[in-house]
């Protein structure tokens, strides 16, 4: 299996622009998680899905953030409008017991 | 809600020194415990996990961890570190739901 696949690996954008991050989980995994990693706040759980249904989005920082999982093989995390404080590495992970992480999407908002 | 504390934020060791990284969690029920490692510029990888059974868990690359329920601890150990162990180490806990909550991480620097 190719593992969890995220795109883009790097994104540089200007404040106010829309950002869409994508994730393809490992086939057969029922759970998908989005995490954000920053130096100041460490690894924060943003949202997780079970069988494509959002279960807990209490970690989503603001209404500017939204996440979807239209099918078992694809999820998106969208930030609209983006702000400089959203700069971070965003990880997607999937799994039922242990989690398998993707390579991450490094977002820089200027 | 569960939480995780890692008390050592930065650790510097020489090669062949022994390592112990502290991890304490807060949750009153049954927990699953994990240690992940993140090498510079890379994603998180699982080192070891505890679900049940023997509280001494052995993982990859010579790492082990001991679950002490009475102390709510899950410390990571390695008898002799190598330069290649330089990385950030995260303890994580899952209890009562499928949410995996991470500690703040410990940055380990191993000097050759």
Backbone of each chain as ProteinMPNN parsed JSONL, in Angstrom:
{"seq_chain_A": "XXXXXXXXXXXXXXXXXXXXXXXXXXXXXXXXXXXXXXXXXXXXXXXXXXXXXXXXXXXXXXXXXXXXXXXXXXXXXXXXXXXXXXXXXXXXXXXXXXXXXXXXXXXXXX", "coords_chain_A": {"N_chain_A": [[0.847, -1.191, 0.0], [0.418, 2.321, -0.63], [0.427, 4.044, 1.469], [-0.655, 6.891, 3.451], [-1.613, 9.576, 1.5], [-0.836, 12.867, 0.82], [-1.587, 16.096, -0.504], [-1.135, 19.531, -1.495], [2.47, 19.14, -1.057], [3.841, 21.366, -0.295], [2.742, 24.676, 0.179], [2.451, 27.974, -0.653], [0.906, 30.954, -0.021], [-1.055, 33.945, -0.285], [-2.363, 36.116, 2.232], [-5.842, 35.904, 2.761], [-6.453, 34.363, 0.601], [-7.965, 31.338, -0.668], [-7.34, 28.094, 0.582], [-6.819, 24.72, -0.162], [-6.37, 21.591, 1.093], [-5.441, 18.209, 0.518], [-6.235, 14.726, 0.975], [-5.564, 11.285, 0.799], [-6.588, 8.462, 2.253], [-5.335, 5.36, 3.699], [-6.42, 2.473, 2.096], [-9.301, 0.842, 3.281], [-9.162, 1.708, 5.88], [-11.183, 2.956, 8.45], [-11.226, 5.3, 9.843], [-10.345, 8.732, 9.684], [-8.129, 11.387, 10.198], [-7.389, 14.824, 10.785], [-4.632, 16.761, 11.554], [-2.878, 19.565, 12.95], [0.315, 20.996, 13.019], [2.404, 23.056, 14.836], [5.126, 25.109, 15.986], [4.528, 26.449, 18.316], [2.144, 25.371, 19.351], [2.27, 22.653, 19.076], [1.102, 19.369, 18.2], [-2.08, 19.41, 17.075], [-5.324, 18.111, 17.174], [-7.621, 18.493, 14.673], [-10.017, 17.615, 13.392], [-11.965, 14.604, 13.062], [-13.022, 11.775, 11.118], [-15.378, 9.108, 10.764], [-16.068, 6.433, 8.802], [-16.579, 8.234, 6.708], [-18.091, 10.195, 7.915], [-18.175, 13.167, 9.785], [-17.023, 13.134, 13.075], [-16.003, 14.452, 15.328], [-15.418, 17.724, 15.509], [-14.366, 19.586, 17.148], [-11.869, 20.642, 17.432], [-11.413, 22.307, 15.319], [-10.318, 25.437, 14.467], [-11.642, 27.852, 13.693], [-14.503, 29.261, 11.965], [-13.508, 29.635, 9.494], [-12.246, 27.402, 8.753], [-12.875, 24.307, 7.201], [-13.861, 20.913, 6.663], [-14.157, 18.041, 4.62], [-15.36, 14.795, 3.654], [-16.003, 13.236, 1.067], [-16.013, 10.64, 0.089], [-14.761, 7.3, 0.799], [-12.117, 7.367, 0.088], [-11.032, 9.879, -0.015], [-10.351, 13.103, 1.269], [-10.778, 16.533, 2.195], [-9.33, 19.528, 3.471], [-10.184, 22.736, 4.048], [-9.338, 26.16, 4.006], [-10.632, 29.285, 4.295], [-11.172, 32.656, 4.442], [-7.577, 32.51, 4.179], [-5.102, 33.123, 6.764], [-2.085, 34.637, 8.092], [-1.494, 33.378, 10.559], [-2.333, 30.834, 10.185], [-0.329, 29.418, 9.142], [1.466, 26.46, 9.069], [2.219, 22.943, 9.529], [0.172, 20.606, 8.102], [-1.206, 17.587, 8.891], [-2.518, 14.558, 7.694], [-4.063, 11.592, 8.802], [-4.717, 8.086, 8.973], [-6.491, 5.18, 10.189], [-7.383, 2.417, 12.368], [-6.667, 1.41, 14.863], [-3.797, 1.959, 15.66], [-2.424, 4.969, 14.248], [-1.64, 5.983, 10.934], [0.424, 8.214, 9.393], [0.398, 10.815, 6.926], [2.759, 12.523, 4.731], [2.495, 15.163, 5.199], [1.364, 18.578, 4.723], [2.915, 21.505, 4.111], [2.073, 24.643, 4.953], [2.318, 28.004, 4.13], [1.346, 31.173, 4.84], [1.39, 34.297, 3.612]], "CA_chain_A": [[0.0, 0.0, 0.0], [1.239, 3.512, -0.765], [0.351, 4.861, 2.656], [-1.519, 8.066, 3.376], [-1.064, 10.496, 0.509], [-1.31, 14.24, 0.974], [-1.143, 17.092, -1.475], [0.251, 19.61, -1.94], [3.455, 19.016, 0.016], [4.155, 22.739, 0.114], [1.844, 25.681, -0.392], [2.692, 29.349, -0.224], [-0.195, 31.743, -0.527], [-1.188, 35.253, 0.347], [-3.486, 36.275, 3.146], [-7.122, 36.125, 2.114], [-6.695, 33.363, -0.434], [-8.498, 30.043, -0.253], [-6.389, 26.987, 0.553], [-7.425, 23.397, -0.067], [-5.426, 20.498, 1.305], [-6.098, 16.958, 0.124], [-5.723, 13.528, 1.637], [-6.072, 9.973, 0.406], [-6.211, 7.555, 3.336], [-5.03, 3.978, 3.35], [-7.635, 1.742, 1.773], [-9.796, -0.043, 4.324], [-9.209, 2.376, 7.173], [-12.48, 3.589, 8.661], [-11.064, 6.584, 10.515], [-9.421, 9.688, 9.09], [-7.868, 12.481, 11.127], [-6.598, 15.974, 10.361], [-3.878, 17.403, 12.627], [-2.058, 20.722, 12.608], [1.529, 21.036, 13.842], [3.148, 24.313, 14.895], [6.107, 25.131, 17.068], [3.942, 26.986, 19.546], [1.022, 24.597, 19.872], [2.48, 21.221, 18.915], [0.176, 18.646, 17.339], [-3.467, 19.624, 17.476], [-6.338, 17.41, 16.391], [-8.613, 19.433, 14.154], [-11.281, 16.942, 13.122], [-11.813, 13.253, 12.564], [-14.157, 11.161, 10.444], [-15.564, 7.671, 10.815], [-16.901, 6.043, 7.655], [-16.852, 9.463, 5.943], [-18.934, 11.104, 8.684], [-17.408, 13.893, 10.807], [-17.402, 12.713, 14.415], [-15.62, 15.466, 16.305], [-14.731, 18.863, 14.87], [-14.165, 20.582, 18.2], [-10.549, 21.229, 17.294], [-11.349, 23.25, 14.198], [-10.127, 26.696, 15.172], [-12.612, 28.904, 13.373], [-15.391, 28.962, 10.834], [-12.742, 29.718, 8.24], [-11.791, 26.042, 8.473], [-13.911, 23.302, 6.962], [-13.327, 19.647, 6.171], [-15.144, 17.145, 4.031], [-14.908, 13.475, 3.23], [-17.091, 12.819, 0.183], [-16.001, 9.183, -0.062], [-13.797, 6.63, 1.674], [-10.742, 7.481, -0.383], [-10.645, 11.269, -0.263], [-10.8, 14.126, 2.21], [-10.188, 17.854, 2.006], [-9.362, 20.533, 4.53], [-10.208, 24.016, 3.357], [-9.223, 27.374, 4.809], [-11.1, 30.394, 3.492], [-9.905, 33.081, 3.872], [-6.403, 32.132, 4.972], [-4.421, 34.178, 7.508], [-0.695, 34.236, 8.402], [-1.422, 32.485, 11.716], [-2.665, 29.475, 9.759], [0.903, 28.773, 8.674], [1.696, 25.258, 9.877], [2.203, 21.699, 8.757], [-1.097, 19.916, 8.299], [-1.065, 16.153, 8.675], [-3.662, 13.673, 7.611], [-3.727, 10.261, 9.287], [-5.835, 7.14, 8.942], [-6.234, 3.967, 10.957], [-8.426, 1.995, 13.295], [-6.031, 1.309, 16.18], [-2.725, 2.935, 15.495], [-2.597, 5.878, 13.125], [-0.594, 6.106, 9.934], [0.432, 9.608, 8.997], [0.937, 11.236, 5.655], [3.991, 13.314, 4.778], [2.155, 16.508, 5.638], [1.315, 19.72, 3.797], [3.46, 22.681, 4.796], [1.367, 25.84, 4.476], [2.832, 29.316, 4.511], [0.447, 32.248, 4.436], [2.149, 35.549, 3.716]], "C_chain_A": [[0.889, 1.25, 0.0], [1.233, 4.348, 0.494], [-0.622, 6.009, 2.47], [-0.859, 9.087, 2.452], [-1.686, 11.866, 0.676], [-0.78, 15.12, -0.154], [-1.795, 18.437, -1.178], [1.217, 19.396, -0.783], [3.825, 20.386, 0.571], [3.181, 23.679, -0.577], [2.21, 27.022, 0.212], [1.603, 30.204, -0.852], [-0.239, 33.079, 0.204], [-2.435, 35.3, 1.219], [-4.758, 36.576, 2.367], [-7.459, 35.1, 1.047], [-7.276, 32.084, 0.169], [-7.428, 28.968, -0.411], [-7.151, 25.672, 0.685], [-6.332, 22.353, 0.031], [-6.163, 19.185, 1.084], [-5.432, 15.763, 0.776], [-6.392, 12.291, 1.065], [-5.648, 8.99, 1.483], [-5.836, 6.178, 2.81], [-6.345, 3.224, 3.16], [-8.029, 0.796, 2.908], [-9.835, 0.583, 5.708], [-10.516, 3.148, 7.314], [-12.38, 4.995, 9.252], [-10.027, 7.442, 9.794], [-9.337, 10.908, 9.993], [-7.098, 13.587, 10.41], [-5.955, 16.606, 11.603], [-3.148, 18.623, 12.065], [-0.865, 20.752, 13.555], [2.201, 22.39, 13.714], [4.141, 24.229, 16.038], [5.453, 25.512, 18.388], [2.93, 26.035, 20.173], [1.173, 23.089, 19.718], [1.501, 20.616, 17.936], [-1.247, 18.795, 17.871], [-4.391, 18.816, 16.567], [-7.405, 18.408, 15.958], [-9.982, 18.782, 14.032], [-10.985, 15.485, 12.788], [-13.134, 12.691, 12.054], [-14.174, 9.655, 10.727], [-16.527, 7.292, 9.689], [-17.458, 7.272, 6.926], [-17.699, 10.487, 6.704], [-18.083, 11.839, 9.718], [-17.923, 13.556, 12.202], [-17.139, 13.809, 15.44], [-14.839, 16.559, 15.586], [-14.422, 19.949, 15.892], [-12.8, 21.245, 18.126], [-10.401, 22.196, 16.139], [-11.344, 24.656, 14.778], [-11.205, 27.749, 14.908], [-13.49, 28.454, 12.215], [-14.676, 29.048, 9.495], [-12.262, 28.33, 7.809], [-12.991, 25.132, 8.239], [-13.258, 22.047, 6.404], [-14.467, 18.787, 5.661], [-14.51, 15.799, 3.728], [-16.011, 12.896, 2.348], [-17.146, 11.317, -0.068], [-14.852, 8.602, 0.76], [-12.349, 6.835, 1.261], [-10.277, 8.911, -0.554], [-11.207, 12.193, 0.81], [-10.108, 15.438, 1.877], [-10.308, 18.663, 3.278], [-9.215, 21.881, 3.844], [-10.108, 25.153, 4.362], [-9.599, 28.547, 3.9], [-11.739, 31.45, 4.392], [-8.735, 32.697, 4.765], [-5.782, 33.362, 5.629], [-3.0, 33.701, 7.838], [-0.605, 33.256, 9.57], [-1.858, 31.059, 11.39], [-1.433, 28.722, 9.256], [1.276, 27.644, 9.627], [1.928, 24.087, 8.931], [0.919, 20.967, 9.117], [-0.915, 18.453, 7.926], [-2.43, 15.497, 8.588], [-3.197, 12.297, 8.094], [-4.951, 9.37, 9.171], [-5.47, 5.902, 9.752], [-7.394, 3.651, 11.863], [-7.892, 1.838, 14.708], [-4.924, 2.329, 16.226], [-3.008, 3.787, 14.269], [-1.368, 5.863, 12.228], [-0.691, 7.518, 9.362], [0.947, 9.792, 7.573], [2.171, 12.096, 5.853], [3.737, 14.746, 5.223], [2.125, 17.515, 4.504], [1.798, 20.944, 4.572], [2.84, 23.921, 4.166], [2.032, 27.089, 5.024], [1.888, 30.364, 3.953], [1.161, 33.577, 4.682], [1.248, 36.747, 4.014]], "O_chain_A": [[1.983, 1.236, 0.564], [1.999, 5.309, 0.573], [-1.324, 6.09, 1.462], [0.316, 9.416, 2.614], [-2.909, 12.013, 0.673], [0.315, 14.913, -0.676], [-2.909, 18.472, -0.656], [0.804, 19.469, 0.374], [4.09, 20.536, 1.764], [2.842, 23.508, -1.748], [2.27, 27.18, 1.431], [1.402, 30.18, -2.066], [0.466, 33.29, 1.191], [-3.423, 34.61, 0.964], [-4.762, 37.388, 1.441], [-8.612, 34.978, 0.636], [-7.099, 31.796, 1.353], [-6.705, 28.936, -1.406], [-8.023, 25.534, 1.543], [-5.475, 22.248, -0.846], [-7.342, 19.054, 1.412], [-4.241, 15.777, 1.087], [-7.607, 12.248, 0.871], [-4.458, 8.708, 1.617], [-6.001, 5.879, 1.627], [-7.262, 3.336, 3.973], [-7.2, 0.047, 3.425], [-10.472, 0.046, 6.614], [-10.909, 3.896, 6.419], [-13.324, 5.781, 9.172], [-8.983, 6.957, 9.357], [-10.351, 11.398, 10.491], [-6.266, 13.321, 9.542], [-6.639, 16.94, 12.57], [-2.846, 18.699, 10.874], [-1.022, 20.553, 14.76], [2.531, 22.823, 12.61], [4.017, 23.395, 16.935], [5.783, 24.967, 19.44], [2.868, 25.911, 21.396], [0.318, 22.328, 20.17], [1.108, 21.256, 16.96], [-1.563, 18.356, 18.977], [-4.253, 18.84, 15.344], [-8.014, 19.082, 16.789], [-10.982, 19.322, 14.505], [-9.904, 15.158, 12.296], [-14.212, 13.082, 12.501], [-13.132, 9.024, 10.902], [-17.659, 7.775, 9.637], [-18.638, 7.333, 6.58], [-17.99, 11.554, 6.164], [-17.338, 11.198, 10.459], [-19.116, 13.68, 12.477], [-17.965, 14.059, 16.317], [-13.726, 16.329, 15.114], [-14.238, 21.111, 15.528], [-12.602, 22.311, 18.708], [-9.361, 22.841, 16.0], [-12.266, 25.029, 15.503], [-11.623, 28.454, 15.826], [-13.256, 27.424, 11.583], [-15.192, 28.582, 8.479], [-11.916, 28.116, 6.648], [-13.981, 25.175, 8.968], [-12.218, 22.119, 5.749], [-15.577, 18.801, 6.192], [-13.295, 15.681, 3.569], [-16.861, 12.147, 2.83], [-18.202, 10.78, -0.4], [-14.065, 9.345, 1.347], [-11.441, 6.502, 2.023], [-9.239, 9.151, -1.17], [-12.368, 12.087, 1.205], [-8.997, 15.454, 1.346], [-11.251, 18.508, 4.055], [-8.234, 22.13, 3.143], [-10.717, 25.111, 5.431], [-8.967, 28.772, 2.868], [-12.747, 31.172, 5.041], [-8.894, 32.574, 5.98], [-5.908, 34.483, 5.135], [-2.741, 32.498, 7.86], [0.27, 32.39, 9.576], [-1.758, 30.173, 12.238], [-1.5, 27.524, 8.981], [1.388, 27.847, 10.836], [1.846, 24.22, 7.709], [0.624, 20.742, 10.29], [-0.525, 18.121, 6.806], [-3.362, 15.843, 9.314], [-2.068, 11.889, 7.824], [-6.084, 9.841, 9.26], [-4.294, 5.613, 9.974], [-8.269, 4.482, 12.104], [-8.614, 2.113, 15.666], [-5.088, 3.425, 16.763], [-3.739, 3.379, 13.366], [-0.231, 5.749, 12.687], [-1.751, 7.952, 8.91], [1.796, 9.045, 7.088], [2.583, 12.368, 6.98], [4.673, 15.46, 5.584], [2.767, 17.336, 3.469], [1.181, 21.364, 5.55], [3.059, 24.209, 2.99], [2.275, 27.211, 6.225], [1.659, 30.433, 2.746], [1.488, 33.924, 5.817], [1.735, 37.871, 4.131]]}, "seq_chain_B": "XXXXXXXXXXXXXXXXXXXXXXXXXXXXXXXXXXXXXXXXXXXXXXXXXXXXXXXXXXXXXXXXXXXXXXXXXXXXXXXXXXXXXXXXXXXXXXXXXXXXXXXXXXXXXXXX", "coords_chain_B": {"N_chain_B": [[-11.904, 14.601, 29.622], [-9.095, 13.305, 27.835], [-5.575, 13.914, 28.433], [-2.114, 14.636, 27.803], [1.13, 14.716, 29.162], [4.398, 15.67, 28.576], [7.354, 15.918, 30.083], [10.003, 16.576, 29.58], [11.311, 18.784, 27.395], [13.491, 19.224, 25.795], [16.22, 17.155, 25.187], [19.557, 16.263, 25.518], [22.003, 14.043, 24.59], [24.915, 11.942, 24.678], [26.237, 9.629, 22.293], [25.58, 6.184, 22.949], [24.687, 6.613, 25.484], [22.117, 6.096, 27.961], [18.564, 6.335, 27.561], [15.668, 7.903, 28.796], [12.462, 8.951, 28.459], [9.913, 10.905, 29.769], [6.388, 10.383, 30.217], [3.197, 11.261, 31.053], [-0.233, 10.677, 31.534], [-3.637, 11.798, 31.523], [-6.49, 10.374, 32.34], [-9.292, 8.579, 33.299], [-10.221, 6.064, 32.573], [-9.986, 3.055, 30.586], [-7.115, 2.951, 28.557], [-5.374, 3.405, 25.459], [-2.014, 3.498, 24.548], [0.69, 5.259, 23.024], [3.857, 5.722, 21.402], [5.308, 7.921, 19.197], [7.648, 8.777, 16.627], [9.337, 11.486, 15.105], [11.386, 12.147, 12.609], [13.754, 14.626, 11.508], [12.135, 16.821, 9.337], [10.343, 14.937, 8.463], [7.387, 12.727, 8.492], [5.235, 11.564, 11.167], [6.033, 8.515, 12.761], [5.171, 5.298, 13.972], [6.508, 4.121, 16.982], [6.04, 2.347, 19.122], [3.329, 0.644, 20.826], [0.742, 0.362, 23.291], [-1.885, -1.678, 24.163], [-3.101, -3.652, 25.751], [-2.37, -6.234, 28.215], [0.952, -7.407, 28.71], [2.712, -5.01, 30.482], [5.17, -4.032, 29.763], [6.406, -2.917, 26.876], [7.797, -3.656, 23.782], [9.343, -1.996, 21.089], [10.184, -0.778, 17.802], [13.602, -0.457, 16.64], [14.99, -0.85, 19.023], [13.711, 0.42, 21.098], [11.723, 0.668, 24.078], [8.848, 0.657, 26.25], [7.228, 1.275, 29.36], [4.189, 0.658, 30.854], [2.738, 2.039, 33.583], [0.165, 1.752, 35.481], [-0.715, 2.756, 37.95], [0.673, 5.045, 38.219], [-0.069, 6.492, 36.075], [1.587, 6.546, 33.851], [3.796, 6.264, 31.008], [6.559, 5.712, 30.128], [9.273, 6.129, 27.88], [12.049, 4.196, 26.836], [15.508, 3.565, 26.066], [18.344, 1.609, 25.974], [20.84, 2.312, 24.89], [21.628, 4.967, 23.04], [21.778, 6.11, 19.605], [23.367, 8.217, 17.149], [21.596, 8.441, 15.068], [19.174, 8.421, 16.293], [18.381, 10.934, 16.811], [15.74, 13.088, 16.919], [12.249, 14.038, 17.152], [10.115, 13.108, 19.758], [6.967, 11.79, 20.443], [4.474, 11.256, 22.795], [1.332, 9.636, 23.019], [-2.181, 9.381, 23.68], [-5.126, 7.439, 23.752], [-8.4, 7.358, 24.704], [-11.595, 6.273, 25.495], [-12.683, 7.296, 23.185], [-12.133, 7.631, 19.648], [-10.266, 9.558, 19.418], [-6.951, 10.559, 19.159], [-4.712, 11.862, 21.266], [-1.978, 13.989, 21.482], [1.126, 14.502, 23.241], [3.27, 17.331, 23.981], [5.699, 16.837, 22.888], [9.166, 15.752, 22.758], [12.284, 16.889, 22.065], [15.051, 15.228, 20.968], [18.501, 15.26, 20.946], [21.257, 13.639, 19.818], [24.573, 13.454, 20.372], [27.434, 12.733, 18.424]], "CA_chain_B": [[-11.139, 14.44, 28.386], [-7.734, 12.869, 28.108], [-4.484, 14.825, 28.13], [-0.795, 14.001, 27.888], [2.22, 15.614, 29.547], [5.778, 15.244, 28.401], [8.005, 16.91, 30.924], [11.27, 16.965, 28.994], [11.094, 19.355, 26.069], [14.73, 19.032, 25.049], [17.18, 16.248, 25.821], [20.81, 16.119, 24.767], [22.773, 12.893, 25.076], [26.005, 11.434, 23.853], [26.012, 8.264, 21.807], [25.73, 5.086, 23.892], [24.023, 6.925, 26.754], [20.77, 5.544, 28.091], [17.513, 7.327, 27.367], [14.329, 7.718, 29.334], [11.602, 10.114, 28.245], [8.73, 10.774, 30.601], [5.065, 10.642, 29.659], [2.087, 11.033, 31.954], [-1.513, 10.974, 30.901], [-4.754, 12.034, 32.416], [-7.756, 9.772, 31.896], [-9.655, 7.622, 34.332], [-10.675, 4.786, 32.066], [-9.036, 2.244, 29.807], [-6.415, 3.757, 27.561], [-4.366, 2.889, 24.549], [-0.89, 4.433, 24.63], [1.553, 5.195, 21.841], [4.986, 6.612, 21.186], [5.637, 8.178, 17.8], [8.884, 9.499, 16.398], [9.344, 12.326, 13.905], [12.733, 12.536, 12.216], [13.732, 15.972, 10.92], [11.516, 16.993, 8.03], [9.533, 13.781, 8.068], [6.111, 12.568, 9.168], [5.274, 10.753, 12.371], [6.061, 7.061, 12.586], [4.913, 4.606, 15.228], [7.602, 3.388, 17.627], [5.441, 1.238, 19.86], [1.981, 0.903, 21.311], [0.221, -0.492, 24.34], [-3.337, -1.783, 24.2], [-3.423, -4.452, 26.928], [-1.418, -7.317, 28.429], [2.247, -7.115, 29.32], [2.904, -3.553, 30.508], [6.445, -3.682, 29.146], [6.182, -3.043, 25.438], [8.997, -3.459, 22.963], [9.043, -1.454, 19.783], [11.236, -0.861, 16.793], [14.877, 0.224, 16.844], [15.498, -1.043, 20.379], [12.951, 1.184, 22.079], [10.704, -0.008, 24.87], [8.118, 1.549, 27.146], [6.55, 0.57, 30.436], [2.928, 1.233, 31.301], [2.514, 1.909, 35.017], [-1.193, 2.271, 35.61], [-0.868, 3.503, 39.203], [1.324, 6.35, 38.062], [-0.563, 7.078, 34.827], [2.796, 6.86, 33.085], [4.171, 5.397, 29.881], [7.874, 6.252, 29.804], [10.01, 5.508, 26.774], [13.44, 3.927, 27.204], [16.425, 2.881, 25.155], [19.559, 1.454, 26.777], [22.025, 2.922, 24.275], [21.151, 5.734, 21.88], [22.676, 6.341, 18.488], [23.212, 9.528, 16.514], [20.419, 8.381, 14.201], [17.951, 8.563, 17.095], [18.041, 12.352, 16.881], [14.383, 13.231, 16.396], [11.286, 14.474, 18.159], [9.358, 11.947, 20.216], [5.647, 12.177, 20.917], [3.631, 10.308, 23.484], [-0.061, 9.892, 22.666], [-3.138, 8.563, 24.415], [-6.477, 7.33, 23.224], [-9.253, 6.779, 25.73], [-13.009, 6.608, 25.457], [-13.126, 7.642, 21.835], [-11.042, 7.358, 18.719], [-9.359, 10.703, 19.353], [-5.591, 10.329, 19.627], [-4.218, 13.141, 21.76], [-0.522, 13.969, 21.579], [1.857, 15.402, 24.11], [3.944, 18.449, 23.308], [6.893, 16.349, 22.208], [10.506, 15.914, 23.321], [13.329, 16.911, 21.031], [16.257, 14.521, 21.39], [19.714, 15.452, 20.154], [22.311, 12.707, 20.194], [25.87, 13.917, 19.87], [28.294, 11.6, 18.081]], "C_chain_B": [[-9.699, 14.058, 28.73], [-6.735, 13.963, 27.768], [-3.173, 14.093, 28.373], [0.242, 15.052, 28.248], [3.561, 14.956, 29.289], [6.643, 16.3, 29.062], [9.315, 17.407, 30.338], [11.019, 17.504, 27.594], [12.315, 19.165, 25.174], [15.647, 18.128, 25.856], [18.39, 16.13, 24.913], [21.612, 14.99, 25.407], [23.939, 12.614, 24.145], [25.666, 10.018, 23.409], [26.369, 7.253, 22.897], [25.123, 5.39, 25.264], [22.634, 6.282, 26.763], [19.749, 6.679, 28.051], [16.276, 6.928, 28.147], [13.573, 9.02, 29.169], [10.296, 9.896, 29.003], [7.442, 11.109, 29.864], [4.033, 10.309, 30.731], [0.788, 11.43, 31.263], [-2.577, 11.174, 31.97], [-6.007, 11.473, 31.771], [-8.081, 8.647, 32.844], [-10.021, 6.24, 33.857], [-9.577, 4.013, 31.362], [-8.415, 3.088, 28.701], [-5.584, 2.887, 26.631], [-3.262, 3.932, 24.501], [0.085, 4.188, 23.489], [2.774, 6.094, 22.048], [5.241, 6.682, 19.682], [6.95, 8.927, 17.739], [8.761, 10.297, 15.092], [10.783, 12.744, 13.634], [12.67, 13.875, 11.487], [13.141, 15.992, 9.513], [10.615, 15.866, 7.581], [8.217, 13.723, 8.847], [6.287, 11.687, 10.401], [5.227, 9.266, 12.027], [5.876, 6.409, 13.95], [6.155, 3.884, 15.716], [7.079, 2.152, 18.341], [4.073, 1.65, 20.372], [1.638, -0.075, 22.42], [-1.292, -0.463, 24.269], [-3.771, -2.531, 25.46], [-2.318, -5.487, 27.104], [-0.157, -6.844, 29.121], [2.51, -5.611, 29.301], [4.257, -3.11, 29.961], [6.34, -3.994, 27.658], [7.485, -2.785, 24.702], [8.594, -2.987, 21.58], [10.204, -1.614, 18.82], [12.497, -0.151, 17.266], [15.359, 0.174, 18.287], [14.795, -0.25, 21.453], [11.979, 0.288, 22.835], [10.016, 1.02, 25.756], [7.398, 0.706, 28.187], [5.32, 1.343, 30.866], [2.798, 0.963, 32.794], [1.185, 2.577, 35.316], [-1.354, 3.153, 36.841], [-0.265, 4.893, 39.124], [0.835, 7.084, 36.816], [0.627, 7.442, 33.927], [3.063, 5.823, 32.003], [5.508, 5.921, 29.357], [8.573, 5.434, 28.729], [11.467, 5.338, 27.174], [14.196, 3.303, 26.031], [17.761, 2.792, 25.878], [20.773, 2.182, 26.204], [21.603, 3.642, 22.995], [22.246, 5.877, 20.829], [22.402, 7.722, 17.904], [21.924, 9.565, 15.673], [19.094, 8.453, 14.969], [17.566, 10.026, 17.293], [16.722, 12.597, 16.171], [13.523, 13.857, 17.488], [10.38, 13.29, 18.476], [8.058, 12.421, 20.859], [4.971, 10.994, 21.604], [2.178, 10.653, 23.144], [-0.965, 8.921, 23.401], [-4.48, 8.585, 23.713], [-7.33, 6.653, 24.284], [-10.681, 7.21, 25.564], [-13.539, 6.999, 24.1], [-11.973, 7.292, 20.903], [-10.088, 8.539, 18.576], [-8.009, 10.331, 19.929], [-5.002, 11.681, 19.986], [-2.716, 13.03, 22.011], [-0.01, 14.888, 22.678], [2.594, 16.439, 23.292], [5.242, 18.046, 22.63], [8.17, 16.6, 22.986], [11.512, 15.838, 22.186], [14.596, 16.29, 21.602], [17.381, 14.815, 20.412], [20.767, 14.491, 20.687], [23.605, 13.157, 19.546], [26.774, 12.725, 19.586], [29.516, 11.515, 18.995]], "O_chain_B": [[-9.166, 14.438, 29.773], [-7.0, 14.826, 26.931], [-3.128, 13.069, 29.056], [0.231, 16.155, 27.701], [3.821, 13.836, 29.728], [6.654, 17.454, 28.635], [9.7, 18.552, 30.577], [10.569, 16.774, 26.711], [12.195, 18.971, 23.964], [15.825, 18.316, 27.06], [18.267, 15.924, 23.705], [21.862, 14.991, 26.613], [23.937, 13.006, 22.978], [24.906, 9.307, 24.068], [27.319, 7.438, 23.657], [25.056, 4.503, 26.115], [22.063, 5.972, 25.717], [20.026, 7.811, 28.446], [15.883, 5.761, 28.159], [13.988, 10.063, 29.675], [9.662, 8.847, 28.893], [7.406, 11.993, 29.009], [4.009, 9.194, 31.251], [0.737, 12.399, 30.507], [-2.433, 10.781, 33.127], [-6.52, 12.014, 30.792], [-7.211, 7.835, 33.158], [-10.122, 5.32, 34.668], [-8.39, 4.292, 31.531], [-9.102, 3.837, 28.006], [-5.157, 1.788, 26.984], [-3.545, 5.128, 24.423], [0.277, 3.055, 23.048], [2.72, 7.087, 22.772], [5.371, 5.666, 18.999], [7.323, 9.627, 18.68], [8.164, 9.84, 14.118], [11.336, 13.588, 14.339], [11.637, 14.217, 10.91], [13.593, 15.274, 8.622], [10.171, 15.844, 6.433], [7.96, 14.541, 9.73], [7.363, 11.138, 10.638], [4.495, 8.828, 11.139], [6.369, 6.913, 14.959], [6.782, 3.13, 14.971], [7.611, 1.054, 18.183], [3.704, 2.824, 20.357], [2.167, -1.184, 22.483], [-1.915, 0.598, 24.306], [-4.692, -2.103, 26.155], [-1.435, -5.611, 26.255], [-0.198, -5.989, 30.006], [2.53, -5.0, 28.233], [4.461, -1.92, 29.72], [6.208, -5.145, 27.241], [8.185, -1.81, 24.974], [7.648, -3.494, 20.978], [11.079, -2.462, 18.997], [12.452, 0.662, 18.189], [16.071, 1.077, 18.727], [15.232, -0.243, 22.604], [11.482, -0.707, 22.308], [10.536, 2.112, 25.982], [7.01, -0.432, 27.924], [5.395, 2.526, 31.2], [2.752, -0.189, 33.224], [1.089, 3.802, 35.395], [-2.042, 4.173, 36.795], [-0.645, 5.798, 39.867], [1.291, 8.194, 36.539], [0.657, 8.514, 33.323], [2.62, 4.677, 32.078], [5.575, 6.502, 28.273], [8.469, 4.208, 28.686], [12.055, 6.232, 27.781], [13.636, 2.637, 25.16], [18.264, 3.81, 26.354], [21.642, 2.622, 26.957], [21.265, 3.008, 21.995], [23.441, 5.782, 21.11], [21.348, 8.315, 18.135], [21.257, 10.596, 15.586], [18.024, 8.535, 14.365], [16.528, 10.317, 17.887], [16.595, 12.347, 14.972], [13.994, 14.163, 18.584], [9.938, 12.568, 17.582], [8.048, 13.323, 21.697], [4.907, 9.889, 21.065], [1.834, 11.826, 22.998], [-0.578, 7.792, 23.706], [-4.907, 9.599, 23.16], [-7.043, 5.536, 24.715], [-10.959, 8.407, 25.498], [-14.753, 7.027, 23.899], [-10.965, 6.727, 21.327], [-9.205, 8.529, 17.717], [-7.923, 9.842, 21.055], [-4.815, 12.539, 19.124], [-2.247, 12.099, 22.666], [-0.621, 15.906, 23.001], [2.548, 16.427, 22.061], [5.821, 18.831, 21.879], [8.254, 17.54, 23.777], [11.577, 14.854, 21.45], [15.142, 16.768, 22.595], [17.23, 14.641, 19.203], [21.12, 14.532, 21.866], [23.713, 13.229, 18.322], [26.876, 11.811, 20.404], [30.342, 10.616, 18.838]]}, "name": "protein", "num_of_chains": 2, "seq": "XXXXXXXXXXXXXXXXXXXXXXXXXXXXXXXXXXXXXXXXXXXXXXXXXXXXXXXXXXXXXXXXXXXXXXXXXXXXXXXXXXXXXXXXXXXXXXXXXXXXXXXXXXXXXXXXXXXXXXXXXXXXXXXXXXXXXXXXXXXXXXXXXXXXXXXXXXXXXXXXXXXXXXXXXXXXXXXXXXXXXXXXXXXXXXXXXXXXXXXXXXXXXXXXXXXXXXXXXXXXXX"}
